[in-house]
């Protein structure tokens, strides 16, 4: 009798395997003029699986340059130019913690009287790149409430930029500041996969 009960229990049992899976989704801002950052964390839509973990990574990179072309005359020794810029981002982490990053850039140099070519280079012009700034590089946000990730989540950083350039006078001068940003979320989830049901013939063959 014990053998028969054991056989019946094995016959009706389904074998299952617990499996862990991951999926990574991103929202990206391509290279553009610096501005407020508005990204969306894509929702977890594997509804047939149980969400067990979330890892959200933020990346922001700032680049730019100061440029100018003097069309006037300079005294011996050249004309001086200078530039400064303050940039900052402020926002809130996913758990409500404040986020803030700031950077200060100073550039300067000397140019000569107009060389006859409006190319922002040569003797009378300049194009000088800012040092690349990464206010958030592989920055892991604090994702604590898994329930909030079943719908898209907005992530915003407010940007503020102030700058000034001192130049010789006549000519064309300016600066450009650019940004790239991305937010990627990796979801970890559990899934149970059922295998083939054990048949009577298989059971008998394996039991002998």
C-alpha positions in Angstrom: 0.0 0.0 0.0 2.8 2.4 0.8 4.3 1.7 -2.6 1.0 2.4 -4.4 0.5 5.7 -2.6 4.0 6.7 -3.4 3.5 5.9 -7.1 0.2 7.8 -7.3 1.8 10.9 -5.7 4.7 10.8 -8.1 2.4 10.3 -11.1 0.2 13.3 -10.4 3.1 15.6 -9.4 4.4 18.3 -11.8 8.0 19.1 -11.7 8.8 22.9 -11.6 11.9 25.0 -11.8 12.2 28.5 -10.2 14.0 30.8 -12.6 15.3 34.4 -12.2 15.2 36.7 -15.2 16.3 40.3 -15.9 15.3 42.9 -18.4 16.9 46.3 -18.9 15.0 49.3 -20.4 16.3 52.9 -21.0 15.2 56.4 -21.8 17.8 58.6 -23.4 18.3 62.3 -24.3 20.6 62.6 -27.3 23.1 65.4 -27.5 21.3 68.7 -27.2 21.5 72.2 -25.7 21.6 72.1 -22.0 18.2 72.3 -20.3 16.1 70.7 -17.7 16.3 66.9 -17.8 13.0 65.1 -18.2 13.4 61.3 -18.4 10.9 58.5 -18.0 11.7 55.2 -16.2 10.0 52.5 -18.3 7.4 50.4 -16.5 7.9 46.7 -15.6 5.4 45.0 -17.9 6.3 41.3 -17.4 3.0 40.9 -15.6 3.1 37.1 -15.6 6.3 37.3 -13.4 6.9 38.5 -9.9 9.1 41.6 -9.6 11.9 41.0 -7.1 14.4 43.8 -7.7 15.0 47.1 -9.4 18.3 48.9 -10.3 18.0 52.4 -11.7 21.2 54.0 -13.2 21.4 57.7 -14.2 24.1 59.2 -16.5 24.5 62.9 -17.4 27.3 64.4 -19.4 27.9 68.1 -20.1 30.2 69.4 -22.8 30.6 72.7 -24.7 33.0 75.4 -25.8 33.7 79.1 -25.8 34.4 80.6 -29.2 35.2 84.0 -30.7 36.7 85.9 -33.6 38.2 89.3 -33.3 37.5 91.6 -36.2 39.3 94.6 -34.8 42.8 95.6 -34.0 45.0 94.7 -31.0 48.0 96.3 -29.5 51.3 94.5 -29.4 51.0 91.5 -27.2 47.4 90.7 -28.4 43.9 91.1 -26.9 42.8 89.1 -24.0 39.5 87.2 -23.7 38.0 85.3 -20.7 34.9 83.2 -20.0 33.2 81.6 -17.0 30.2 79.5 -16.5 28.4 78.0 -13.5 26.0 75.1 -14.2 23.9 73.0 -11.8 21.3 70.3 -11.6 18.9 69.9 -8.7 16.2 67.2 -8.2 14.9 64.5 -6.0 16.0 60.8 -5.8 13.4 58.1 -6.0 13.2 57.9 -2.2 12.8 61.6 -1.8 16.5 62.4 -1.0 17.6 65.7 -2.6 20.0 65.5 -5.5 22.4 68.3 -6.4 25.5 68.7 -8.6 27.3 71.9 -9.7 30.3 72.8 -11.8 32.4 76.0 -12.5 34.4 76.6 -15.7 36.9 79.3 -16.4 38.7 79.8 -19.7 40.8 82.5 -21.2 43.5 83.4 -23.6 45.0 86.0 -26.0 44.2 86.7 -29.7 45.6 89.1 -32.3 44.1 91.5 -34.8 41.7 90.2 -37.4 43.4 87.8 -39.8 40.8 88.2 -42.4 39.1 84.8 -41.9 35.9 84.4 -39.9 36.7 80.8 -38.7 36.8 81.1 -34.9 40.4 80.1 -35.1 43.8 81.2 -36.4 45.6 84.2 -35.0 42.4 86.2 -34.3 40.0 83.6 -33.2 39.5 80.7 -30.8 37.3 77.7 -30.0 38.1 76.2 -26.6 36.3 73.2 -25.3 35.1 73.0 -21.7 36.4 70.1 -19.6 33.8 67.4 -19.8 31.6 67.3 -16.7 29.7 64.2 -15.6 27.5 65.3 -12.7 26.0 61.8 -12.6 28.0 58.9 -13.8 26.6 55.4 -13.4 24.7 56.9 -10.5 22.4 54.3 -8.8 19.1 55.9 -7.7 17.5 54.6 -4.5 14.7 52.4 -5.8 12.9 51.0 -2.7 9.2 50.8 -3.5 8.8 48.1 -6.1 5.1 48.7 -6.5 5.7 52.1 -8.1 7.5 50.5 -11.1 4.5 48.9 -12.6 3.7 52.2 -14.3 6.1 54.6 -16.0 7.9 56.9 -13.5 9.0 60.5 -14.4 12.4 61.7 -13.3 13.2 65.4 -13.5 16.4 67.4 -12.8 16.1 71.2 -12.9 19.0 72.9 -14.7 20.5 76.4 -14.1 23.3 77.9 -16.1 25.0 81.3 -15.7 27.9 82.5 -17.7 29.8 85.6 -19.0 32.5 86.3 -21.6 34.8 89.3 -21.7 36.1 90.0 -25.2 38.3 92.7 -27.0 35.3 94.3 -28.6 34.6 94.1 -32.3 33.9 90.6 -33.5 31.7 87.6 -32.9 31.8 85.8 -29.6 29.7 83.2 -27.8 29.6 79.8 -26.1 27.7 76.6 -26.4 26.8 74.1 -23.7 25.4 70.7 -24.5 24.1 67.7 -22.5 23.5 64.0 -22.9 21.5 62.0 -20.4 20.1 58.5 -19.9 18.2 56.5 -17.3 18.3 52.7 -17.4 16.3 50.4 -15.2 17.1 46.7 -14.8 14.2 44.6 -13.5 14.8 41.3 -11.8 11.9 38.9 -11.6 11.1 35.3 -10.6 9.3 32.9 -12.9 8.2 29.3 -12.3 8.4 27.1 -15.4 6.5 23.8 -15.4 8.1 20.8 -17.0 6.5 17.8 -18.6 4.0 15.8 -16.5 5.3 12.5 -15.3 3.5 9.7 -17.2 2.6 6.2 -15.9 4.8 4.5 -18.4 7.8 6.7 -17.5 7.1 6.2 -13.8 7.0 2.4 -14.2 10.2 2.4 -16.3 12.1 4.5 -13.8 10.7 2.7 -10.7 12.0 -0.7 -11.7 
